[in-house]
Amino acid sequence: MPSMSVGPSVPAVESARLVVQGCVSAGMRHVVVAPGSRSAPLAYALAEAERDGVLSVHARLDEREAGFLALGLSLASNAPVAVVTTSGSAVANLFPALMEAAHAGVKLVLLTADRPERLHGTGASQTTQQAGIFAHHTRSSVHIPAGEDPTAAVAEALVATLGNKQDAPGPVHINCAFEDPLYPPNDAMITAAEQPAERAARQYPELSDVELLEIDALAAAVPVPRALSCETLREAAARRTEHGAEHGTEHCAEGTTARGTEESAVHRTGSERPDVHRRTVVVAGHDAGEEAAHFAHALDLPLLAEPSSNARHGENALTAYQFTLAAFADQIEAVVLFGRPTLSRPINALLARDDIDSAIYAPGPLAWCELSKRPETPVRSFAQAAQFAGVGPQGWVEAWREADERVVAAVNMVVAEREHVTGRLTGPSLAADVWSGLSGPAVIGSSRPVRDMDIAATPRRGRGPRVYANRGLAGIDGTISTAAGIALAERRRTLAFMGDVTFLYGAAGMLVPSLEAVPQLDVVVADDGGGTIFSTLEHGTVAARGGYQEAVDRFFRVPHGLDAVELALVYGWDAQRVSSHEHVREWLDAGRTAHGCRLLVVDTEREKPRELHRALAAAAAEALA
């Protein structure tokens, strides 16, 4: 991007260019824009940056969905991503995505336009108090008055996204006030910018036209701000061609291990394994990472890993651990927690026990909790964690595996019998199909689907595709848009699995404006006709008493009567409804060569879901007896 000169009062468009320059310098490669007038200077500056090849810009009509699209882009790229809005109520629509980012440690940058100070308090249209509106949920909140040079404030805010010794990484808010005029005085900046291919031809005249085309595609995938050697570019382009233009999160096939091995995990625990033997279990909550799996394997410990932990792999990981846990509750001496436990009441009960030693692996500050308020003892290194955990005694992990196999067989039998009686798929069996059919990144929606997957997802031998979930606040907001952002950042087909209420709540995320890049996205919806998860909680007991049955149905389950397929067709998606495992698996297999956005709605059991969960628990208890 061209350098900007800064005068005593910076015009709006020039100020916006400086803001964008600061974002690019901080490593930002994606920005999401919602349309608006006061934010026009930022839109024009972003158009210039995109044409210059240093940013990818995505437009969305709805600010809430734009926020979640940016959230997904940041989750997958692990880089700061901005979302731009105009002033007024548009700003408030970013709150749901911001709160998720704050509790999940996502580098979301809220770039909001504002009216100049002279208009505040005058009744001017779309003018309210925006400066500091998000302060409680951001790592930094800065306001840039109209006419001031934004460079230092932008740099300060973007550094804060990275976190420090006191704060985990997370979102920031940059509020930019702009005076008229809000548009560029001429077209000089936009016509002077170079396309990636033009810039590559100038910088690397010795490359062939074919190689320049590959470099152009590479630059579109991963904009690189610094000049690279021709050999480096040739190698990168060759790798891109070899892997079908896929990049993003590193992916491992079944039976392989990424970023190290169990042997390196042993090395990280110290020069040799601890001498003490202890009946310890490893709990891998959301975003624990593969190191939790390596830790459990290195020390011969059972691994209780949530689906979005990205640690649910290896021979020590268990499938139905929340049921299997009951057989060993009196034998467990210690627990080591990686990541955030969000799904299982048995796990939360285990961590709350004061007769069991517990530790939490926390090499730095955590976004989701204050360590001083957690019951676990913080450990800062693998070596500390290993000394705390000890090594599993002989037969310890083997006993867990054998018990888990019995429980899985019993649970599968109950599920099969239930489906035979009702003629509908159950949530756990659909979740198992989706899990086993994954060939790329996955996003799991909150509520029942992630819990069904926690019961039924068989641990992989190797790491497998990366699994994402909005577990910061575990809301159902913006799941489709989050998945779309992940698909755009990963640049490969992504699958999102969610319930019908989650789907309908985020249906606006299906709208991709006609000039925008279409994410390669599959969405599988478990349609049980409303919020049946409440029936599996205490509210199911209340409804069963009779008096409050109508209230539970009306205010918790909220039957909607809408057809998700018809809605998706309106948005131009390929959509269909199925009701058998065979058709689900066929659809998942077809996704390997599909293009664009697809929706699969699966009819699942919707009557008396509480009975199913009780039957699963009873069968598991009998298998363990």
C-alpha positions in Angstrom: 0.0 0.0 0.0 1.3 3.6 -0.7 2.5 5.5 2.3 0.3 8.3 3.7 1.4 11.8 4.6 -0.2 13.0 7.9 -1.1 16.7 8.2 -2.4 18.7 11.2 -5.9 17.4 10.6 -6.2 14.0 8.9 -9.1 13.8 6.3 -11.4 10.8 6.8 -10.3 8.7 3.9 -6.6 9.2 4.6 -7.3 8.4 8.3 -9.0 5.2 7.2 -6.0 4.3 5.0 -3.7 4.6 8.0 -6.0 2.4 10.0 -5.9 -0.3 7.3 -2.1 0.1 7.0 -1.8 -0.6 10.7 -4.0 -3.7 10.4 -2.0 -5.1 7.6 1.3 -4.4 9.4 -0.1 -6.3 12.4 -0.6 -9.4 10.2 -4.3 -9.0 9.4 -5.2 -10.7 6.1 -9.0 -10.8 6.3 -11.6 -8.1 7.0 -15.4 -8.4 6.9 -17.5 -5.3 6.0 -21.1 -4.5 6.6 -22.5 -1.6 4.4 -23.0 1.8 5.9 -22.3 5.5 5.2 -20.2 6.7 8.1 -17.9 3.7 7.6 -17.4 4.6 3.9 -13.8 5.8 4.4 -12.9 2.4 5.7 -14.7 0.6 2.8 -12.8 2.7 0.3 -9.4 2.1 2.0 -10.1 -1.6 2.2 -11.0 -1.7 -1.5 -7.6 -0.2 -2.3 -5.8 -2.7 0.0 -7.6 -5.6 -1.5 -6.8 -4.5 -5.0 -3.2 -4.2 -3.9 -3.3 -7.8 -2.8 -2.6 -7.4 0.9 -6.1 -8.1 2.2 -9.1 -10.3 1.4 -12.3 -8.4 2.1 -15.7 -10.0 2.6 -19.0 -8.2 2.6 -22.1 -9.2 4.5 -25.5 -7.4 4.9 -26.1 -8.3 8.6 -23.7 -6.9 11.2 -24.3 -9.8 13.6 -23.5 -12.4 10.9 -20.5 -10.3 9.8 -19.2 -10.5 13.3 -19.4 -14.3 13.4 -17.9 -14.6 9.9 -14.9 -12.6 11.2 -14.9 -14.8 14.3 -14.6 -17.9 12.1 -11.9 -16.4 9.9 -9.9 -15.6 13.0 -10.4 -19.0 14.6 -9.1 -20.8 11.5 -6.2 -18.4 10.7 -5.2 -17.7 14.3 -4.7 -14.1 13.1 -6.5 -10.8 13.9 -9.6 -10.3 11.7 -11.6 -7.1 11.6 -15.3 -6.5 11.2 -16.3 -3.0 10.0 -19.6 -1.4 10.8 -21.2 2.0 10.5 -22.3 4.0 13.6 -25.4 3.6 15.8 -27.3 0.4 16.4 -25.1 -1.4 13.8 -22.4 -1.4 16.5 -24.5 -3.2 19.1 -25.1 -6.1 16.7 -21.4 -7.1 17.2 -22.0 -8.0 20.9 -22.7 -11.7 20.5 -19.6 -12.4 18.4 -17.5 -10.2 20.7 -18.6 -12.0 23.8 -17.8 -15.4 22.3 -14.4 -14.1 21.2 -13.7 -12.7 24.6 -14.3 -16.0 26.4 -12.6 -18.1 23.6 -9.5 -16.0 23.2 -10.2 -15.1 19.6 -8.4 -12.1 17.9 -11.5 -10.3 16.7 -11.1 -6.6 15.9 -14.2 -4.5 16.0 -13.6 -1.5 13.7 -16.6 0.8 14.1 -17.2 4.1 12.5 -18.5 7.0 14.5 -19.9 10.5 14.1 -17.5 13.4 15.1 -17.7 14.6 18.6 -19.4 17.9 17.6 -22.5 15.8 16.7 -22.8 13.9 19.9 -25.7 15.0 22.1 -27.3 17.0 19.3 -29.8 14.4 18.2 -27.9 13.7 15.0 -29.0 10.5 13.2 -27.2 7.2 14.1 -25.2 8.9 16.8 -24.8 7.4 20.3 -22.1 6.7 22.8 -19.9 4.1 21.1 -16.5 4.8 22.7 -15.9 2.2 25.4 -19.2 0.4 24.8 -17.4 -2.9 24.6 -14.7 -2.2 27.2 -15.7 -5.0 29.6 -15.2 -7.6 26.9 -12.2 -6.4 25.1 -8.4 -6.5 25.7 -8.2 -2.9 24.5 -10.7 -0.3 23.6 -9.5 2.9 21.8 -11.3 5.9 20.4 -9.8 7.9 17.6 -11.3 11.5 17.4 -12.0 12.8 13.9 -9.0 14.3 12.3 -6.4 12.7 14.5 -3.6 10.4 13.3 -4.8 6.9 14.2 -1.5 5.1 13.8 -0.4 4.8 17.4 -3.9 3.9 18.7 -4.3 1.2 16.1 -0.9 -0.3 16.8 -1.7 -0.3 20.6 -5.0 -2.1 20.1 -3.7 -4.7 17.7 -0.8 -5.6 20.0 -3.4 -6.2 22.7 -5.0 -9.0 20.6 -1.9 -11.1 21.3 -2.3 -11.0 25.0 0.4 -10.7 27.6 1.4 -12.1 31.0 -1.8 -11.0 32.6 -4.3 -11.3 29.7 -5.0 -14.1 27.2 -5.3 -13.2 23.5 -8.7 -11.8 22.6 -10.8 -9.1 20.9 -10.2 -5.3 20.7 -12.4 -2.4 19.8 -11.2 0.5 17.6 -13.8 3.3 17.3 -13.0 5.8 14.5 -14.8 9.1 14.2 -14.9 10.5 10.7 -15.8 14.0 9.5 -17.1 14.7 6.0 -16.2 14.2 3.2 -16.4 10.4 3.6 -15.3 9.5 0.0 -12.0 9.7 -1.9 -11.5 12.9 -3.9 -10.4 11.0 -7.0 -9.6 7.5 -8.3 -5.8 7.8 -8.2 -5.3 5.4 -5.3 -7.5 2.6 -6.6 -6.1 2.8 -10.2 -2.5 2.9 -9.0 -2.9 -0.3 -7.0 -1.5 -3.5 -8.5 -3.1 -6.9 -8.8 -1.1 -9.8 -7.3 0.0 -11.1 -10.7 1.1 -7.6 -11.8 3.2 -7.1 -8.6 4.7 -10.6 -9.0 5.7 -9.9 -12.6 7.5 -6.7 -11.5 9.2 -8.2 -8.5 10.2 -11.5 -10.1 10.8 -10.9 -13.8 12.8 -14.2 -14.2 9.7 -16.3 -13.5 7.8 -17.8 -16.4 4.1 -16.9 -17.1 3.0 -20.3 -15.8 4.9 -19.8 -12.6 3.5 -16.3 -12.3 0.0 -17.7 -12.5 0.8 -20.1 -9.7 2.2 -17.2 -7.6 -0.9 -15.2 -8.3 -3.1 -18.1 -7.0 -0.7 -18.4 -4.0 -0.9 -14.7 -3.2 -4.7 -14.9 -3.3 -4.6 -17.7 -0.8 -2.0 -16.3 1.5 -1.1 -12.7 0.9 2.6 -12.2 1.7 3.7 -8.7 2.6 7.5 -9.3 2.3 9.4 -10.2 -0.8 10.4 -13.8 -1.1 13.0 -15.6 -3.1 12.0 -17.1 -6.4 12.9 -20.6 -5.1 10.7 -20.1 -2.1 7.8 -19.0 -4.2 8.3 -21.9 -6.6 8.3 -24.4 -3.7 5.2 -22.9 -2.2 3.4 -22.9 -5.5 4.4 -26.5 -6.1 3.1 -27.5 -2.7 -0.1 -25.7 -3.3 -0.6 -27.6 -6.6 0.3 -30.9 -5.1 -2.2 -30.6 -2.3 -5.1 -29.3 -4.5 -4.8 -25.7 -3.4 -5.7 -26.7 0.2 -4.0 -24.9 3.0 -4.8 -23.6 6.5 -4.9 -25.9 9.6 -2.5 -28.7 9.3 -4.4 -32.0 8.7 -3.3 -35.5 9.5 -4.7 -38.7 8.0 -5.9 -41.6 10.1 -3.0 -43.3 11.9 -0.6 -40.4 11.7 0.4 -37.8 14.2 1.0 -34.1 13.6 3.4 -31.6 15.3 5.4 -34.2 17.1 4.9 -37.7 18.5 4.1 -39.3 21.8 7.8 -39.8 22.2 8.4 -36.0 22.0 5.6 -35.6 24.6 7.6 -37.9 26.9 10.6 -35.6 26.4 8.5 -32.5 27.2 7.5 -34.1 30.6 11.2 -34.1 31.6 14.3 -36.2 31.0 12.4 -39.3 32.0 9.0 -40.4 33.2 8.0 -39.8 36.8 8.8 -42.5 39.3 5.5 -42.3 41.1 2.5 -44.4 40.0 -0.9 -42.8 40.4 -4.4 -43.5 39.2 -4.8 -40.3 37.3 -7.1 -39.4 34.4 -6.6 -36.7 31.8 -9.6 -34.5 30.9 -9.4 -32.7 27.6 -12.0 -30.0 27.4 -12.7 -27.7 24.5 -9.5 -26.5 22.6 -7.2 -28.6 24.7 -5.1 -29.5 21.7 -3.3 -32.6 20.7 -0.8 -32.2 23.4 -3.4 -33.5 25.9 -3.5 -36.8 23.9 0.3 -37.0 23.8 0.4 -36.4 27.5 -2.0 -39.1 28.3 -0.2 -41.6 26.0 3.2 -40.8 27.4 2.1 -41.5 31.0 -0.3 -44.4 30.3 -3.3 -42.5 31.5 -7.0 -42.7 30.3 -8.1 -39.7 28.2 -11.6 -38.2 28.6 -11.7 -35.9 25.6 -14.5 -33.7 24.3 -15.1 -33.7 20.5 -13.9 -30.1 20.1 -10.8 -30.7 22.3 -8.9 -31.8 19.2 -7.4 -34.4 21.5 -9.9 -37.2 20.9 -7.5 -39.5 19.3 -5.0 -42.2 20.2 -5.5 -45.5 22.0 -6.0 -44.0 25.4 -9.0 -41.9 24.3 -12.4 -43.2 25.3 -15.7 -42.9 23.5 -18.4 -43.1 26.2 -16.3 -41.8 29.0 -19.1 -39.9 30.8 -20.8 -43.3 31.4 -17.6 -45.3 31.9 -16.4 -42.9 34.5 -18.9 -44.3 37.0 -17.0 -47.6 37.2 -13.8 -45.9 38.4 -15.1 -43.0 40.4 -13.8 -44.5 43.7 -10.4 -45.4 42.3 -9.4 -42.0 40.8 -6.6 -40.3 42.7 -5.9 -37.3 40.5 -7.1 -35.4 37.5 -5.1 -33.2 35.0 -7.3 -30.8 33.0 -6.4 -29.5 29.6 -8.7 -27.0 27.9 -12.2 -26.0 29.0 -14.6 -28.6 30.2 -18.1 -27.6 28.9 -20.2 -30.6 28.1 -20.5 -33.3 30.8 -22.0 -33.1 34.2 -20.1 -36.2 35.4 -16.8 -34.4 34.4 -17.8 -31.2 36.2 -18.7 -33.3 39.2 -15.4 -35.1 39.1 -13.5 -31.8 38.9 -15.5 -30.4 41.9 -14.6 -33.3 44.2 -12.4 -32.2 47.1 -11.2 -35.8 47.8 -9.3 -35.9 44.5 -6.2 -33.9 43.6 -6.7 -31.8 40.4 -4.4 -29.7 38.3 -5.0 -27.5 35.3 -2.4 -27.1 32.5 -2.1 -23.3 32.1 1.2 -22.2 30.6 -0.2 -18.7 30.3 -3.4 -16.8 31.2 -6.7 -18.4 30.0 -9.5 -16.6 28.3 -12.3 -18.6 29.8 -11.5 -18.4 33.5 -9.7 -16.7 36.3 -7.3 -19.4 37.6 -7.6 -18.1 41.2 -11.3 -19.0 41.1 -10.8 -22.6 39.7 -10.5 -25.5 42.2 -7.5 -27.0 40.3 -3.9 -26.3 41.0 -2.3 -24.5 38.0 0.7 -26.2 36.4 2.8 -24.1 34.0 4.8 -26.8 32.1 4.5 -30.4 30.9 7.2 -31.4 33.4 5.2 -30.0 36.3 2.0 -31.6 35.0 3.8 -35.0 34.7 5.2 -34.8 38.2 1.7 -34.1 39.4 0.0 -36.8 37.4 2.6 -39.6 37.8 2.4 -42.7 35.6 -0.6 -44.9 35.4 -0.1 -48.1 37.3 -0.1 -51.4 35.4 -3.5 -52.2 34.0 -5.0 -48.8 34.8 -5.6 -47.5 31.3 -6.3 -51.1 30.0 -9.2 -51.4 32.5 -10.7 -48.2 31.3 -10.5 -49.3 27.6 -12.1 -52.6 28.3 -14.9 -51.0 30.3 -15.5 -48.4 27.6 -15.8 -51.1 24.9 -18.5 -52.8 27.0 -20.4 -49.5 27.4 -20.1 -48.6 23.7 -21.6 -52.0 22.8 -24.5 -51.6 25.2 -25.2 -48.0 24.1 -25.1 -49.0 20.4 -27.6 -51.8 21.1 -30.0 -49.4 22.8 -29.7 -46.9 19.9 -30.4 -49.6 17.3 -33.4 -50.8 19.2 -34.8 -47.3 19.6 -34.4 -46.5 15.9 -36.2 -49.8 15.0 -39.1 -48.9 17.2 -39.5 -45.2 16.2 -38.4 -45.3 12.6 -36.2 -42.2 13.1 -32.5 -41.8 13.6 -31.3 -40.9 17.1 -29.0 -37.9 17.8 -26.1 -40.1 18.9 -26.2 -42.3 15.8 -26.4 -39.3 13.5 -23.5 -37.7 15.3 -21.5 -40.9 14.9 -22.2 -40.9 11.1 -21.1 -37.3 10.8 -17.9 -37.8 12.9 -16.8 -40.9 10.9 -17.6 -39.1 7.6 -15.5 -36.0 8.2 -12.9 -35.4 5.5 -12.1 -31.8 6.4 -12.6 -29.2 9.1 -15.8 -29.4 11.2 -17.8 -27.0 13.2 -20.1 -28.5 15.9 -23.1 -26.5 17.1 -24.0 -26.1 20.7 -26.9 -27.7 22.5 -27.7 -31.4 21.7 -25.5 -32.1 18.6 -22.2 -31.6 20.5 -23.4 -33.7 23.4 -24.6 -36.5 21.1 -21.2 -36.4 19.5 -19.5 -36.6 22.9 -21.4 -39.9 23.5 -20.9 -41.4 20.1 -17.7 -40.2 18.4 -15.2 -43.0 18.2 -11.7 -41.7 18.9 -9.4 -41.6 15.9 -6.1 -43.4 15.6 -4.5 -40.2 14.3 -5.3 -36.6 14.8 -7.8 -36.3 11.9 -9.5 -33.1 10.8 -9.6 -30.1 13.1 -12.9 -29.6 15.0 -14.2 -26.1 15.9 -17.0 -25.1 18.2 -18.2 -21.8 19.7 -17.7 -22.9 23.3 -16.6 -19.6 24.7 -20.1 -18.9 25.9 -21.6 -22.1 24.3 -24.3 -20.1 22.5 -26.2 -21.1 19.3 -25.6 -17.6 17.7 -23.9 -17.3 14.4 -23.0 -21.0 13.9 -23.5 -20.9 10.1 -21.5 -17.7 9.7 -18.7 -19.0 12.0 -18.5 -22.1 9.8 -18.5 -20.0 6.6 -15.6 -18.0 8.0 -13.6 -21.1 8.8 -14.3 -22.5 5.3 -13.0 -19.3 3.7 -9.9 -19.2 5.9 -9.2 -22.9 5.5 -9.9 -22.8 1.8 -11.3 -26.3 1.8 -14.6 -27.9 2.3 -15.9 -27.5 5.9 -18.8 -29.3 7.5 -21.0 -27.8 10.2 -23.3 -30.1 12.4 -26.1 -28.4 14.3 -29.7 -28.7 15.5 -32.7 -27.2 13.8 -33.1 -24.3 16.3 -29.4 -23.4 15.9 -29.8 -23.5 12.2 -32.9 -21.3 12.2 -31.4 -18.8 14.7 -28.4 -18.3 12.3 -30.2 -18.7 9.0 -29.2 -15.2 7.9 -25.7 -16.6 7.6 -26.7 -18.5 4.5 -26.9 -15.3 2.6 -23.7 -14.8 0.6 -23.9 -11.5 -1.5 -23.6 -12.2 -5.2 -20.2 -10.4 -5.6 -18.6 -12.4 -2.7 -16.6 -15.6 -2.6 -18.8 -18.6 -1.9 -17.5 -20.8 1.0 -17.2 -24.5 0.4 -19.6 -25.4 3.2 -21.8 -28.4 4.1 -24.4 -28.1 6.9 -26.0 -31.1 8.5 -29.1 -30.3 10.6 -30.5 -32.8 13.2 -34.1 -31.8 13.0 -36.1 -32.8 16.1 -38.7 -30.1 15.7 -37.5 -27.7 18.4 -35.3 -27.4 21.5 -35.6 -30.9 22.8 -32.4 -30.6 24.8 -34.5 -29.0 27.6 -36.4 -32.3 27.9 -33.1 -34.0 28.8 -32.5 -31.5 31.6 -34.6 -30.9 34.8 -37.3 -29.3 32.7 -38.1 -32.7 31.3 -38.9 -33.9 34.9 -41.1 -30.8 35.4 -43.0 -31.5 32.2 -43.5 -35.2 33.1 -45.4 -34.1 36.2 -48.1 -32.8 33.9 -48.9 -29.3 35.3 -46.2 -27.4 33.4 -46.2 -29.6 30.3 -47.6 -26.9 28.0 -45.3 -24.3 29.5 -42.2 -26.4 28.9 -43.3 -27.0 25.3 -44.1 -23.4 24.7 -41.3 -21.6 26.4 -38.4 -24.1 26.2 -38.9 -26.5 23.3 -40.7 -23.8 21.1 -41.9 -26.0 18.2 -41.4 -23.9 15.0 -43.1 -25.8 12.2 -40.6 -24.5 9.6 -39.0 -26.6 6.9 -35.2 -25.9 6.8 -34.9 -27.3 3.3 -37.4 -24.8 1.8 -35.6 -21.9 3.6 -32.2 -23.0 2.3 -33.5 -23.2 -1.3 -34.6 -19.6 -1.0 -31.0 -18.7 -0.3 -29.8 -20.7 -3.3 -28.3 -23.6 -1.5 -28.5 -27.2 -2.6 -30.7 -28.8 0.0 -32.4 -32.1 0.8 -34.0 -34.1 3.6 -33.2 -37.7 4.4 -34.1 -40.2 7.1 -31.7 -43.1 6.9 -28.1 -43.8 7.7 -27.4 -44.9 4.2 -28.5 -41.6 2.7 -26.6 -39.6 5.3 -23.4 -41.5 4.5 -23.9 -41.2 0.7 -24.4 -37.4 1.1 -21.3 -37.1 3.2 -19.2 -39.1 0.7 -20.5 -36.8 -2.1 -19.1 -33.8 -0.2 -15.6 -34.8 -1.1 -16.2 -33.6 -4.7 -19.0 -31.1 -4.1 -18.9 -27.3 -4.7 -20.7 -24.4 -3.1 -23.1 -24.6 -0.1 -25.1 -27.7 0.7 -27.6 -28.5 3.4 -28.7 -31.9 4.6 -31.7 -32.0 7.0 -32.0 -35.3 8.9 -35.2 -36.3 10.7 -34.3 -37.4 14.2 -36.3 -38.6 17.1 -38.3 -35.9 18.8 -40.6 -37.8 21.2 -39.4 -38.4 24.8 -35.7 -37.8 24.3 -35.3 -37.9 28.1 -36.3 -41.6 28.0 -33.5 -42.3 25.5 -30.8 -40.8 27.7 -32.1 -42.7 30.7 -32.0 -45.9 28.7 -28.5 -45.2 27.6 -27.4 -44.6 31.2 -29.1 -47.7 32.4 -27.6 -49.9 29.7 -24.1 -48.5 30.5 -24.6 -49.2 34.2 -25.6 -52.7 33.5 -22.6 -53.2 31.2 -20.3 -52.0 34.0 -21.9 -54.1 36.7 
